Each structure stands twice: as structure tokens, then as C-alpha cells.
Amino acid sequence: MRFYVNNILKIIILFCIASTIHNPLAYAEKEPIIITYNDYWPLFRTDKNGTRSGIFYEIVSEAMDSIDIKIRWESYPWARCQNYIKTGRADGIMTVRTVERSEYTVTHPTPFYNQHLQIFTYRDNPQKAFIDQVKNPEDIKKTGLSVITYVGNGWNKNNVQSLGIKTHEASKPDNVWPMLAYRRGDVVIEWPVAAWIEIKKMNLSRKIVQTNGTVGFIPFHLLISKKSKYVEALPKFEKAIQAMTKSGRIDSIIRKYMQKVRQAE
């Protein structure tokens, strides 16, 4: 009888070990996923008391909560955020899929947010009439305009610099506006909502204008390091995003923050 019981116990132990080996997420789910970010209101913000808010923060937090995964948010300069994902020091980052990032990350099919882009220039730019007609990056190249962006902007690298368009890089995102105001380049491509928040904060409203030129939109995804155990969670995260999109929850979150932005103007 003792022999029989011992054998049963051995089988149970072996089964548990095998289950853990074939399900790497079994251990990962007990620890929070580390997601790096850089503050950029209204997409993401951390107040002095540590309270977080923003469109990206709410969407990703709610999606992860629905699949029982806790998040540990870590804030760093943008270039460091990307490096930590590349080296595996952190698990995820909310940004744009690029060829370069695909070398060290994987992601889900459905964007959790589409950021519409408009072209800004300095006031009294003699080429404004041409800028108003821009519909894509190829049009920018035809006009011979130069673009101001920031270090680590993968979308700009893939869609603007790759065309041979002259680009000036600021050390961080909010530095692009003083550069544009003082004519260090011709245009900035940005989401109008976030752009005007920064422009007004820096008292540059009289020096910068929003044109009718546009280049479409940027789809944002959660990218997971290939070195992370949370790669296995992406199918669940995809289903959560699809459910939030279908129910209108994502649109609801976006509308809430757009209202906050308008109230602050």
C-alpha cells in the first residue's frame, strides 16, 4: 500500500514539473510585468504623489487587469526605456512597431490606440501654402522641407528619415517646440492634442502654427521583449483589447481625457 501511495505522489510531482515547463507563464504571472514609459500628457502622466493617469495608462492597465496580470510601471528617459526592453531588463513598452524594434520585441495584431498626426510649422513660414497640401511623408520630401523630431522616434526613422528627408533631432520630445519656434527646422509632425499642451506651456503659441498638412496616423501597440516570459501573455492581451474596442470602452477612455484637455485650455 505504501509503495502504491509513493508512486502516486511521484506521478503528481512529475506532472506539476511538466506543467510548469510547458507553461512558462505559470511563474511569470505571479510577478508583475514591468512596463517602461516616459510621461507625455494626455497619454501618460505621473503626479508628484505617484498617481498615474492618461489614455495609455488606463487602456493597458484595464486590459492587463482583465487577464489577471499586475503591472509595475517604471519611468525613464525614452532612449533608456527602449534599451531596457532590448536587453530584457524590462518586459514591455507602449509604442510603435518598427523594423528595428521587431528584432527584439513581439506584439499583438490590433493597435490599442491610433494617433492622428498633423504638421506644425513656425509662424510666417513662406512655404506654408505648400505645407497645407501635404498628405504623406513623400509630399514632405517633394517640398524639400526638413523635419524636427526627437531621439528615439522610431516612426520618424522608418517613415521620414528612410526617405532621405533631412531631420533634426532634439534630446527629448518637448524640446522639438523651441527648436521649431526658433526655426531650427521647417516642420514638426505631431498629435495636435498633446502638441498644443506643450506649445502653450512653453508660451510659444505666437511663434508656432498648426497647418492643414497631415500624414495619417500612428498605430500604437504594447511591445514585449523577446527575452520576457510575458511573450506568452500577448494572445490574451489581444483578446482583451478587441473586447475593449468592441464594447466602446477604449473610445470612452479617450473621450474622457479629451474632455480633460479641453477643460484645461
Accessible surface in RSA format (square Angstrom, percent):
REM  Atomic radii and reference values for relative SASA: ProtOr
REM  Chains: A
REM  Algorithm: Lee & Richards
REM  Probe-radius: 1.40
REM  Slices: 20
REM RES _ NUM      All-atoms   Total-Side   Main-Chain    Non-polar    All polar
REM                ABS   REL    ABS   REL    ABS   REL    ABS   REL    ABS   REL
RES MET A   1   182.34  94.4 136.54  90.4  45.80 109.1 117.24  99.7  65.10  86.2
RES ARG A   2   197.51  82.9 188.56  96.1   8.95  21.3  68.18  93.2 129.33  78.4
RES PHE A   3   154.02  77.1 148.87  92.2   5.15  13.4 151.45  91.8   2.57   7.4
RES TYR A   4   135.50  63.3 134.18  76.3   1.32   3.4  95.80  72.0  39.70  48.9
RES VAL A   5    64.63  42.5  63.86  57.8   0.76   1.8  64.63  56.2   0.00   0.0
RES ASN A   6    63.81  44.0  62.36  60.3   1.45   3.5  11.95  28.8  51.86  50.1
RES ASN A   7    50.01  34.5  48.89  47.2   1.12   2.7  15.73  37.9  34.28  33.1
RES ILE A   8    67.07  38.2  67.06  50.0   0.01   0.0  67.06  48.3   0.01   0.0
RES LEU A   9    93.45  52.0  93.36  66.8   0.09   0.2  93.36  65.6   0.09   0.3
RES LYS A  10   127.90  62.4 126.07  77.4   1.83   4.4  75.46  67.9  52.44  55.9
RES ILE A  11   107.33  61.1 105.74  78.8   1.59   3.8 106.70  76.8   0.63   1.7
RES ILE A  12    91.82  52.2  90.02  67.1   1.80   4.3  91.82  66.1   0.00   0.0
RES ILE A  13   102.04  58.1 100.23  74.7   1.82   4.4 101.98  73.4   0.06   0.2
RES LEU A  14   118.66  66.1 114.97  82.3   3.68   9.3 115.21  80.9   3.45   9.3
RES PHE A  15   142.85  71.5 137.29  85.0   5.56  14.5 142.45  86.4   0.39   1.1
RES CYS A  16    69.46  52.5  64.83  72.3   4.63  10.9  28.07  71.1  41.39  44.6
RES ILE A  17    91.14  51.9  87.55  65.2   3.58   8.6  91.05  65.6   0.08   0.2
RES ALA A  18    42.39  39.0  40.07  61.8   2.32   5.3  42.26  59.5   0.13   0.3
RES SER A  19    49.93  42.2  40.34  53.8   9.58  22.1  39.50  84.1  10.43  14.6
RES THR A  20    39.45  28.1  35.57  36.1   3.88   9.2  16.31  21.9  23.14  35.0
RES ILE A  21   121.57  69.2  98.77  73.6  22.80  54.9 105.72  76.1  15.84  43.0
RES HIS A  22   154.01  84.2 124.06  86.2  29.96  76.6  82.15  84.7  71.86  83.6
RES ASN A  23    74.67  51.5  73.59  71.1   1.08   2.6  17.61  42.4  57.06  55.2
RES PRO A  24    55.45  40.4  47.10  42.9   8.35  30.3  54.35  44.9   1.10   6.8
RES LEU A  25     8.98   5.0   8.90   6.4   0.08   0.2   8.98   6.3   0.00   0.0
RES ALA A  26    35.38  32.5  23.90  36.9  11.48  26.1  30.64  43.1   4.74  12.6
RES TYR A  27   123.94  57.9 121.29  69.0   2.65   6.9  82.21  61.8  41.73  51.4
RES ALA A  28     5.03   4.6   0.62   1.0   4.42  10.0   5.03   7.1   0.00   0.0
RES GLU A  29    64.22  36.9  47.05  35.6  17.17  40.9  10.19  19.7  54.03  44.1
RES LYS A  30   163.75  79.9 126.17  77.4  37.58  89.5  88.59  79.7  75.16  80.1
RES GLU A  31   118.23  67.9 116.04  87.8   2.19   5.2  32.68  63.2  85.55  69.8
RES PRO A  32    50.86  37.1  43.68  39.8   7.18  26.1  43.72  36.1   7.15  44.4
RES ILE A  33     0.30   0.2   0.30   0.2   0.00   0.0   0.30   0.2   0.00   0.0
RES ILE A  34    26.76  15.2  26.76  19.9   0.00   0.0  26.76  19.3   0.00   0.0
RES ILE A  35     0.00   0.0   0.00   0.0   0.00   0.0   0.00   0.0   0.00   0.0
RES THR A  36     0.15   0.1   0.00   0.0   0.15   0.4   0.00   0.0   0.15   0.2
RES TYR A  37     6.37   3.0   4.88   2.8   1.49   3.9   3.62   2.7   2.76   3.4
RES ASN A  38    46.56  32.1  36.85  35.6   9.72  23.4   4.67  11.2  41.89  40.5
RES ASP A  39    61.09  42.8  45.33  45.1  15.77  37.3  28.31  66.6  32.78  32.7
RES TYR A  40    42.97  20.1  39.46  22.5   3.51   9.1  40.42  30.4   2.55   3.1
RES TRP A  41    32.85  13.2  29.50  14.3   3.35   7.9  21.26  11.3  11.59  18.8
RES PRO A  42     0.00   0.0   0.00   0.0   0.00   0.0   0.00   0.0   0.00   0.0
RES LEU A  43     9.10   5.1   9.10   6.5   0.00   0.0   9.10   6.4   0.00   0.0
RES PHE A  44     4.43   2.2   4.39   2.7   0.05   0.1   4.39   2.7   0.05   0.1
RES ARG A  45    92.02  38.6  91.88  46.8   0.14   0.3  27.41  37.5  64.61  39.2
RES THR A  46    42.97  30.6  25.53  25.9  17.44  41.6  25.53  34.3  17.44  26.4
RES ASP A  47    58.95  41.3  49.50  49.3   9.45  22.4  19.37  45.6  39.58  39.5
RES LYS A  48   220.55 107.6 177.15 108.7  43.40 103.3 129.95 117.0  90.60  96.5
RES ASN A  49   123.96  85.5  81.61  78.9  42.35 102.0  47.61 114.6  76.34  73.8
RES GLY A  50    37.87  46.7   0.00   N/A  37.87  46.7  27.54  75.6  10.34  23.1
RES THR A  51    73.91  52.6  65.78  66.7   8.14  19.4  53.75  72.2  20.17  30.5
RES ARG A  52    76.95  32.3  63.06  32.1  13.89  33.1   0.96   1.3  75.99  46.1
RES SER A  53    19.18  16.2  18.41  24.6   0.77   1.8  16.78  35.7   2.40   3.4
RES GLY A  54     0.00   0.0   0.00   N/A   0.00   0.0   0.00   0.0   0.00   0.0
RES ILE A  55     0.00   0.0   0.00   0.0   0.00   0.0   0.00   0.0   0.00   0.0
RES PHE A  56     9.74   4.9   9.74   6.0   0.00   0.0   9.74   5.9   0.00   0.0
RES TYR A  57    53.94  25.2  53.94  30.7   0.00   0.0  14.24  10.7  39.70  48.9
RES GLU A  58    32.99  18.9  29.45  22.3   3.54   8.4  14.48  28.0  18.51  15.1
RES ILE A  59     0.00   0.0   0.00   0.0   0.00   0.0   0.00   0.0   0.00   0.0
RES VAL A  60     0.00   0.0   0.00   0.0   0.00   0.0   0.00   0.0   0.00   0.0
RES SER A  61    28.53  24.1  23.74  31.7   4.79  11.0  23.30  49.6   5.23   7.3
RES GLU A  62    62.13  35.7  55.73  42.2   6.40  15.2  34.66  67.0  27.46  22.4
RES ALA A  63     0.01   0.0   0.00   0.0   0.01   0.0   0.01   0.0   0.00   0.0
RES MET A  64     2.52   1.3   2.52   1.7   0.00   0.0   2.52   2.1   0.00   0.0
RES ASP A  65   106.92  74.9  98.36  97.9   8.56  20.2  18.55  43.7  88.37  88.1
RES SER A  66    76.67  64.8  38.35  51.2  38.32  88.3  48.43 103.1  28.24  39.6
RES ILE A  67    27.41  15.6  16.32  12.2  11.09  26.7  22.33  16.1   5.07  13.8
RES ASP A  68   123.44  86.5 102.70 102.2  20.74  49.0  37.05  87.2  86.39  86.2
RES ILE A  69     4.87   2.8   0.25   0.2   4.62  11.1   0.73   0.5   4.14  11.2
RES LYS A  70   166.24  81.1 159.42  97.8   6.81  16.2 107.23  96.5  59.01  62.9
RES ILE A  71    35.65  20.3   7.84   5.8  27.81  67.0   7.84   5.6  27.81  75.5
RES ARG A  72   117.02  49.1 113.47  57.8   3.55   8.5  49.70  67.9  67.33  40.8
RES TRP A  73    23.93   9.6  11.84   5.7  12.09  28.4   6.62   3.5  17.31  28.1
RES GLU A  74    36.96  21.2  32.73  24.8   4.23  10.1  16.33  31.6  20.63  16.8
RES SER A  75    61.89  52.3  37.06  49.5  24.84  57.2  19.23  41.0  42.66  59.8
RES TYR A  76    42.84  20.0  37.93  21.6   4.91  12.8  28.05  21.1  14.79  18.2
RES PRO A  77    76.24  55.6  71.40  65.1   4.84  17.6  75.64  62.5   0.60   3.7
RES TRP A  78    39.00  15.7  34.30  16.6   4.70  11.0  32.90  17.5   6.10   9.9
RES ALA A  79    56.17  51.6  46.83  72.3   9.34  21.2  48.58  68.4   7.59  20.1
RES ARG A  80   111.46  46.8 106.43  54.3   5.03  12.0  20.34  27.8  91.12  55.2
RES CYS A  81     0.00   0.0   0.00   0.0   0.00   0.0   0.00   0.0   0.00   0.0
RES GLN A  82    25.95  14.5  24.65  18.0   1.30   3.1  11.96  25.5  14.00  10.6
RES ASN A  83    72.13  49.7  68.38  66.1   3.75   9.0  19.16  46.1  52.97  51.2
RES TYR A  84    24.18  11.3  24.18  13.8   0.00   0.0  10.22   7.7  13.96  17.2
RES ILE A  85     0.32   0.2   0.32   0.2   0.00   0.0   0.32   0.2   0.00   0.0
RES LYS A  86   104.58  51.0  99.21  60.9   5.37  12.8  54.14  48.7  50.45  53.7
RES THR A  87    73.17  52.0  54.19  54.9  18.98  45.2  52.74  70.8  20.43  30.9
RES GLY A  88    32.07  39.5   0.00   N/A  32.07  39.5   4.21  11.5  27.86  62.4
RES ARG A  89   154.41  64.8 130.60  66.6  23.80  56.7  49.25  67.3 105.16  63.7
RES ALA A  90     1.93   1.8   0.37   0.6   1.56   3.5   1.56   2.2   0.37   1.0
RES ASP A  91    22.06  15.5  22.06  22.0   0.00   0.0   0.28   0.6  21.79  21.7
RES GLY A  92     0.00   0.0   0.00   N/A   0.00   0.0   0.00   0.0   0.00   0.0
RES ILE A  93     3.68   2.1   3.68   2.7   0.00   0.0   3.68   2.7   0.00   0.0
RES MET A  94    12.29   6.4   4.76   3.2   7.52  17.9   4.76   4.1   7.52  10.0
RES THR A  95     5.61   4.0   5.60   5.7   0.00   0.0   0.23   0.3   5.37   8.1
RES VAL A  96    13.42   8.8  13.42  12.2   0.00   0.0  13.42  11.7   0.00   0.0
RES ARG A  97   115.77  48.6  99.48  50.7  16.29  38.8  25.94  35.5  89.83  54.4
RES THR A  98     9.91   7.0   3.85   3.9   6.06  14.4   8.27  11.1   1.64   2.5
RES VAL A  99   117.10  77.1 111.55 101.0   5.56  13.4 114.79  99.7   2.31   6.3
RES GLU A 100    74.04  42.5  71.93  54.4   2.12   5.0  31.23  60.4  42.81  35.0
RES ARG A 101    10.47   4.4  10.47   5.3   0.00   0.0   5.25   7.2   5.22   3.2
RES SER A 102    58.44  49.4  49.31  65.8   9.13  21.0  30.59  65.1  27.85  39.0
RES GLU A 103   125.37  72.0 101.67  76.9  23.70  56.4  41.33  79.9  84.04  68.6
RES TYR A 104    29.65  13.8  27.11  15.4   2.54   6.6  20.52  15.4   9.13  11.3
RES THR A 105     7.49   5.3   3.39   3.4   4.10   9.8   0.37   0.5   7.12  10.8
RES VAL A 106    50.23  33.1  44.69  40.5   5.55  13.4  50.23  43.6   0.00   0.0
RES THR A 107    34.93  24.8   9.97  10.1  24.96  59.5   9.97  13.4  24.96  37.7
RES HIS A 108     2.30   1.3   0.24   0.2   2.06   5.3   2.30   2.4   0.00   0.0
RES PRO A 109    95.38  69.5  80.10  73.0  15.28  55.5  84.89  70.1  10.49  65.2
RES THR A 110    36.83  26.2  33.44  33.9   3.38   8.1  25.62  34.4  11.20  16.9
RES PRO A 111    42.13  30.7  32.83  29.9   9.30  33.8  32.83  27.1   9.30  57.8
RES PHE A 112     2.23   1.1   0.00   0.0   2.23   5.8   1.00   0.6   1.23   3.5
RES TYR A 113    14.83   6.9   9.55   5.4   5.28  13.7   8.37   6.3   6.46   8.0
RES ASN A 114    65.60  45.2  54.62  52.8  10.99  26.5   8.77  21.1  56.83  54.9
RES GLN A 115     7.47   4.2   7.47   5.5   0.00   0.0   0.00   0.0   7.47   5.7
RES HIS A 116   115.08  62.9 114.60  79.7   0.48   1.2  78.10  80.5  36.98  43.0
RES LEU A 117     3.43   1.9   2.25   1.6   1.17   3.0   2.48   1.7   0.94   2.5
RES GLN A 118    39.05  21.8  39.05  28.5   0.00   0.0   0.46   1.0  38.59  29.3
RES ILE A 119     0.13   0.1   0.13   0.1   0.00   0.0   0.13   0.1   0.00   0.0
RES PHE A 120     0.00   0.0   0.00   0.0   0.00   0.0   0.00   0.0   0.00   0.0
RES THR A 121     0.06   0.0   0.06   0.1   0.00   0.0   0.06   0.1   0.00   0.0
RES TYR A 122    23.21  10.8  23.05  13.1   0.16   0.4   2.85   2.1  20.35  25.1
RES ARG A 123   103.44  43.4 102.55  52.3   0.89   2.1  38.33  52.4  65.11  39.5
RES ASP A 124   118.05  82.7  87.97  87.6  30.08  71.1  34.55  81.3  83.50  83.3
RES ASN A 125     6.84   4.7   0.22   0.2   6.62  15.9   0.01   0.0   6.83   6.6
RES PRO A 126   115.55  84.2  78.81  71.8  36.74 133.6  91.38  75.4  24.17 150.2
RES GLN A 127    57.27  32.0  57.27  41.9   0.00   0.0  17.28  36.8  39.99  30.3
RES LYS A 128    71.68  35.0  71.42  43.8   0.26   0.6  48.09  43.3  23.60  25.1
RES ALA A 129    71.58  65.8  60.47  93.3  11.10  25.3  65.80  92.7   5.78  15.3
RES PHE A 130   129.97  65.0 126.27  78.2   3.69   9.6 127.91  77.5   2.06   5.9
RES ILE A 131     0.00   0.0   0.00   0.0   0.00   0.0   0.00   0.0   0.00   0.0
RES ASP A 132    23.98  16.8  19.35  19.3   4.63  10.9   5.21  12.3  18.77  18.7
RES GLN A 133   127.93  71.5 118.82  86.8   9.11  21.7  42.92  91.3  85.01  64.5
RES VAL A 134     1.18   0.8   0.41   0.4   0.77   1.8   1.18   1.0   0.00   0.0
RES LYS A 135   126.78  61.9 113.30  69.5  13.48  32.1  74.96  67.5  51.82  55.2
RES ASN A 136    55.34  38.2  55.34  53.5   0.00   0.0  16.44  39.6  38.90  37.6
RES PRO A 137    17.65  12.9  17.65  16.1   0.00   0.0  17.65  14.6   0.00   0.0
RES GLU A 138    86.12  49.4  85.07  64.4   1.05   2.5  45.41  87.8  40.72  33.2
RES ASP A 139    29.07  20.4  28.47  28.3   0.60   1.4   9.04  21.3  20.03  20.0
RES ILE A 140     0.08   0.0   0.08   0.1   0.00   0.0   0.08   0.1   0.00   0.0
RES LYS A 141   113.87  55.6 100.89  61.9  12.98  30.9  59.54  53.6  54.33  57.9
RES LYS A 142   168.59  82.2 128.50  78.8  40.09  95.5  90.07  81.1  78.52  83.6
RES THR A 143    40.71  29.0  16.59  16.8  24.12  57.5  25.10  33.7  15.60  23.6
RES GLY A 144    63.36  78.1   0.00   N/A  63.36  78.1  34.02  93.4  29.33  65.7
RES LEU A 145     3.94   2.2   0.20   0.1   3.74   9.4   0.32   0.2   3.62   9.7
RES SER A 146    11.75   9.9  11.73  15.7   0.03   0.1   7.18  15.3   4.57   6.4
RES VAL A 147     0.85   0.6   0.85   0.8   0.00   0.0   0.85   0.7   0.00   0.0
RES ILE A 148     1.82   1.0   0.00   0.0   1.82   4.4   0.00   0.0   1.82   5.0
RES THR A 149     6.82   4.9   4.32   4.4   2.51   6.0   6.13   8.2   0.70   1.1
RES TYR A 150    44.63  20.8  44.44  25.3   0.19   0.5   8.99   6.8  35.63  43.9
RES VAL A 151    67.42  44.4  63.94  57.9   3.48   8.4  64.05  55.7   3.37   9.1
RES GLY A 152    24.44  30.1   0.00   N/A  24.44  30.1  18.11  49.7   6.33  14.2
RES ASN A 153    30.48  21.0  22.83  22.1   7.65  18.4   2.78   6.7  27.70  26.8
RES GLY A 154    11.56  14.3   0.00   N/A  11.56  14.3  10.09  27.7   1.46   3.3
RES TRP A 155    24.52   9.8  23.17  11.2   1.35   3.2  14.80   7.9   9.72  15.8
RES ASN A 156     3.16   2.2   3.16   3.0   0.00   0.0   0.69   1.7   2.47   2.4
RES LYS A 157   107.36  52.4 104.70  64.2   2.66   6.3  69.12  62.2  38.24  40.7
RES ASN A 158    52.57  36.2  37.37  36.1  15.19  36.6  15.03  36.2  37.54  36.3
RES ASN A 159    54.56  37.6  48.67  47.0   5.89  14.2   5.56  13.4  49.00  47.4
RES VAL A 160     0.00   0.0   0.00   0.0   0.00   0.0   0.00   0.0   0.00   0.0
RES GLN A 161    66.82  37.4  52.63  38.5  14.19  33.8  13.36  28.4  53.47  40.6
RES SER A 162    76.26  64.4  34.18  45.6  42.08  96.9  41.90  89.2  34.35  48.1
RES LEU A 163    48.89  27.2  41.73  29.9   7.16  18.0  46.37  32.6   2.52   6.8
RES GLY A 164    65.09  80.3   0.00   N/A  65.09  80.3  35.62  97.7  29.48  66.0
RES ILE A 165    10.80   6.1   0.48   0.4  10.33  24.9   5.10   3.7   5.70  15.5
RES LYS A 166   140.18  68.4 126.97  77.9  13.20  31.4  82.29  74.1  57.89  61.7
RES THR A 167    29.39  20.9   1.83   1.9  27.56  65.7   1.83   2.5  27.56  41.7
RES HIS A 168    47.95  26.2  43.63  30.3   4.32  11.1  24.22  25.0  23.73  27.6
RES GLU A 169    90.62  52.0  59.58  45.1  31.04  73.9  15.40  29.8  75.22  61.4
RES ALA A 170     3.97   3.7   0.23   0.4   3.74   8.5   3.97   5.6   0.00   0.0
RES SER A 171    89.64  75.8  60.06  80.2  29.59  68.2  49.97 106.4  39.67  55.6
RES LYS A 172   110.67  54.0 109.28  67.1   1.39   3.3  57.04  51.3  53.63  57.1
RES PRO A 173    27.60  20.1  24.87  22.7   2.73   9.9  24.97  20.6   2.63  16.3
RES ASP A 174    44.21  31.0  43.27  43.1   0.94   2.2   9.10  21.4  35.11  35.0
RES ASN A 175    47.21  32.6  46.61  45.0   0.60   1.4   9.00  21.7  38.21  36.9
RES VAL A 176     5.37   3.5   5.37   4.9   0.00   0.0   5.37   4.7   0.00   0.0
RES TRP A 177     2.15   0.9   2.15   1.0   0.00   0.0   0.20   0.1   1.95   3.2
RES PRO A 178    46.09  33.6  44.94  41.0   1.15   4.2  45.32  37.4   0.77   4.8
RES MET A 179    26.12  13.5  23.88  15.8   2.24   5.3  18.91  16.1   7.20   9.5
RES LEU A 180     0.00   0.0   0.00   0.0   0.00   0.0   0.00   0.0   0.00   0.0
RES ALA A 181     8.87   8.2   0.00   0.0   8.87  20.2   0.00   0.0   8.87  23.5
RES TYR A 182   138.36  64.6 118.17  67.2  20.19  52.5  90.82  68.2  47.54  58.6
RES ARG A 183   139.51  58.6 114.67  58.5  24.84  59.2  38.34  52.4 101.17  61.3
RES ARG A 184   149.50  62.8 137.18  69.9  12.32  29.3  39.55  54.1 109.95  66.6
RES GLY A 185     7.32   9.0   0.00   N/A   7.32   9.0   6.87  18.9   0.45   1.0
RES ASP A 186    26.00  18.2  26.00  25.9   0.00   0.0   0.23   0.5  25.78  25.7
RES VAL A 187     0.14   0.1   0.14   0.1   0.00   0.0   0.14   0.1   0.00   0.0
RES VAL A 188     3.41   2.2   3.41   3.1   0.00   0.0   3.41   3.0   0.00   0.0
RES ILE A 189    19.27  11.0   4.52   3.4  14.76  35.6   4.52   3.3  14.76  40.0
RES GLU A 190    20.95  12.0  20.93  15.8   0.02   0.1   0.20   0.4  20.76  16.9
RES TRP A 191    14.27   5.7  14.27   6.9   0.00   0.0   1.97   1.1  12.30  20.0
RES PRO A 192    29.77  21.7  29.52  26.9   0.25   0.9  29.73  24.5   0.04   0.3
RES VAL A 193    37.38  24.6  30.03  27.2   7.36  17.7  36.64  31.8   0.75   2.0
RES ALA A 194     0.00   0.0   0.00   0.0   0.00   0.0   0.00   0.0   0.00   0.0
RES ALA A 195     0.00   0.0   0.00   0.0   0.00   0.0   0.00   0.0   0.00   0.0
RES TRP A 196    58.86  23.6  58.82  28.5   0.04   0.1  52.51  28.0   6.36  10.3
RES ILE A 197    36.80  20.9  29.65  22.1   7.15  17.2  34.21  24.6   2.59   7.0
RES GLU A 198    13.88   8.0  13.88  10.5   0.00   0.0   0.86   1.7  13.02  10.6
RES ILE A 199     0.00   0.0   0.00   0.0   0.00   0.0   0.00   0.0   0.00   0.0
RES LYS A 200    96.52  47.1  84.57  51.9  11.95  28.5  62.97  56.7  33.55  35.7
RES LYS A 201   137.25  67.0 107.23  65.8  30.02  71.5  81.26  73.1  55.98  59.6
RES MET A 202    55.17  28.6  33.73  22.3  21.44  51.1  40.18  34.2  14.98  19.9
RES ASN A 203   133.30  91.9 106.30 102.7  27.01  65.0  31.77  76.5 101.53  98.1
RES LEU A 204    11.61   6.5  11.51   8.2   0.10   0.2  11.61   8.2   0.00   0.0
RES SER A 205    44.30  37.4  38.20  51.0   6.10  14.1  33.34  71.0  10.97  15.4
RES ARG A 206   211.63  88.9 203.52 103.7   8.11  19.3  75.32 102.9 136.31  82.6
RES LYS A 207    87.03  42.5  83.13  51.0   3.89   9.3  40.16  36.1  46.87  49.9
RES ILE A 208     0.67   0.4   0.00   0.0   0.67   1.6   0.00   0.0   0.67   1.8
RES VAL A 209    22.96  15.1  20.94  19.0   2.01   4.9  22.96  19.9   0.00   0.0
RES GLN A 210    70.99  39.7  47.76  34.9  23.23  55.3  11.67  24.8  59.32  45.0
RES THR A 211     3.29   2.3   0.00   0.0   3.29   7.8   1.01   1.4   2.27   3.4
RES ASN A 212   103.46  71.3  96.21  93.0   7.25  17.5  18.86  45.4  84.60  81.8
RES GLY A 213     0.00   0.0   0.00   N/A   0.00   0.0   0.00   0.0   0.00   0.0
RES THR A 214    37.31  26.5  37.31  37.8   0.00   0.0  29.41  39.5   7.91  12.0
RES VAL A 215    14.25   9.4   0.00   0.0  14.25  34.3   0.53   0.5  13.73  37.2
RES GLY A 216    34.12  42.1   0.00   N/A  34.12  42.1  32.10  88.1   2.01   4.5
RES PHE A 217   102.86  51.5  87.80  54.4  15.06  39.2  87.80  53.2  15.06  43.1
RES ILE A 218    13.50   7.7  13.50  10.1   0.00   0.0  13.50   9.7   0.00   0.0
RES PRO A 219    42.20  30.8  42.14  38.4   0.07   0.2  42.14  34.8   0.07   0.4
RES PHE A 220    21.54  10.8  21.54  13.3   0.00   0.0  21.54  13.1   0.00   0.0
RES HIS A 221     1.01   0.6   1.01   0.7   0.00   0.0   1.01   1.0   0.00   0.0
RES LEU A 222     0.07   0.0   0.07   0.1   0.00   0.0   0.07   0.0   0.00   0.0
RES LEU A 223     1.68   0.9   1.68   1.2   0.00   0.0   1.68   1.2   0.00   0.0
RES ILE A 224     1.44   0.8   1.44   1.1   0.00   0.0   1.44   1.0   0.00   0.0
RES SER A 225     0.62   0.5   0.62   0.8   0.00   0.0   0.00   0.0   0.62   0.9
RES LYS A 226   108.03  52.7  82.44  50.6  25.59  60.9  48.17  43.4  59.86  63.8
RES LYS A 227   147.82  72.1 110.14  67.6  37.68  89.7  79.13  71.2  68.69  73.2
RES SER A 228    13.97  11.8   0.76   1.0  13.21  30.4   7.25  15.4   6.72   9.4
RES LYS A 229   116.74  57.0 107.01  65.7   9.72  23.2  75.61  68.1  41.12  43.8
RES TYR A 230     8.41   3.9   7.71   4.4   0.70   1.8   7.71   5.8   0.70   0.9
RES VAL A 231    44.69  29.4  41.77  37.8   2.92   7.0  41.77  36.3   2.92   7.9
RES GLU A 232    92.73  53.2  78.24  59.2  14.48  34.5  11.71  22.6  81.02  66.2
RES ALA A 233     2.36   2.2   2.36   3.6   0.00   0.0   2.36   3.3   0.00   0.0
RES LEU A 234    12.92   7.2  12.51   9.0   0.41   1.0  12.68   8.9   0.25   0.7
RES PRO A 235    84.89  61.9  76.59  69.8   8.29  30.2  83.63  69.0   1.26   7.8
RES LYS A 236    97.49  47.6  95.60  58.7   1.88   4.5  61.80  55.6  35.69  38.0
RES PHE A 237     0.75   0.4   0.75   0.5   0.00   0.0   0.75   0.5   0.00   0.0
RES GLU A 238    15.74   9.0  15.74  11.9   0.00   0.0  14.99  29.0   0.75   0.6
RES LYS A 239   147.24  71.8 142.03  87.1   5.21  12.4  86.05  77.5  61.19  65.2
RES ALA A 240    10.75   9.9   1.62   2.5   9.13  20.8   9.98  14.1   0.77   2.0
RES ILE A 241     0.00   0.0   0.00   0.0   0.00   0.0   0.00   0.0   0.00   0.0
RES GLN A 242    90.73  50.7  86.49  63.2   4.24  10.1  25.12  53.5  65.60  49.8
RES ALA A 243    60.32  55.5  49.27  76.0  11.05  25.1  57.05  80.3   3.27   8.7
RES MET A 244    16.98   8.8  15.61  10.3   1.37   3.3  16.34  13.9   0.63   0.8
RES THR A 245    74.08  52.7  62.17  63.0  11.91  28.4  60.83  81.7  13.25  20.0
RES LYS A 246   191.36  93.4 157.89  96.9  33.46  79.7 109.45  98.5  81.91  87.2
RES SER A 247    86.66  73.2  43.75  58.4  42.91  98.9  50.95 108.5  35.71  50.0
RES GLY A 248    25.65  31.6   0.00   N/A  25.65  31.6  22.55  61.9   3.10   6.9
RES ARG A 249    86.18  36.2  82.22  41.9   3.96   9.4  31.07  42.5  55.11  33.4
RES ILE A 250    13.53   7.7  13.53  10.1   0.00   0.0  13.53   9.7   0.00   0.0
RES ASP A 251    79.09  55.4  77.56  77.2   1.53   3.6  11.77  27.7  67.32  67.1
RES SER A 252    40.31  34.1  36.51  48.7   3.80   8.7  10.41  22.2  29.90  41.9
RES ILE A 253     0.81   0.5   0.15   0.1   0.66   1.6   0.81   0.6   0.00   0.0
RES ILE A 254    36.52  20.8  36.52  27.2   0.00   0.0  36.52  26.3   0.00   0.0
RES ARG A 255   149.35  62.7 146.19  74.5   3.17   7.5  71.72  98.0  77.64  47.1
RES LYS A 256    81.25  39.6  75.75  46.5   5.50  13.1  55.33  49.8  25.92  27.6
RES TYR A 257     2.54   1.2   2.54   1.4   0.00   0.0   0.00   0.0   2.54   3.1
RES MET A 258    29.33  15.2  28.65  19.0   0.67   1.6  17.09  14.5  12.24  16.2
RES GLN A 259    95.66  53.5  95.66  69.9   0.00   0.0  17.54  37.3  78.12  59.3
RES LYS A 260    86.49  42.2  80.79  49.6   5.69  13.6  51.03  45.9  35.46  37.8
RES VAL A 261     9.70   6.4   8.06   7.3   1.64   3.9   9.17   8.0   0.54   1.5
RES ARG A 262   149.40  62.7 136.33  69.5  13.07  31.1  62.49  85.4  86.91  52.7
RES GLN A 263   130.21  72.8  94.76  69.3  35.45  84.4  46.00  97.9  84.21  63.9
RES ALA A 264    88.14  81.0  47.60  73.5  40.53  92.2  58.39  82.2  29.74  78.8
RES GLU A 265   130.91  75.2  68.72  52.0  62.20 148.1  48.42  93.6  82.50  67.4
END  Absolute sums over single chains surface
CHAIN  1 A    14434.6      12179.5       2255.1       8024.7       6409.9
END  Absolute sums over all chains
TOTAL         14434.6      12179.5       2255.1       8024.7       6409.9
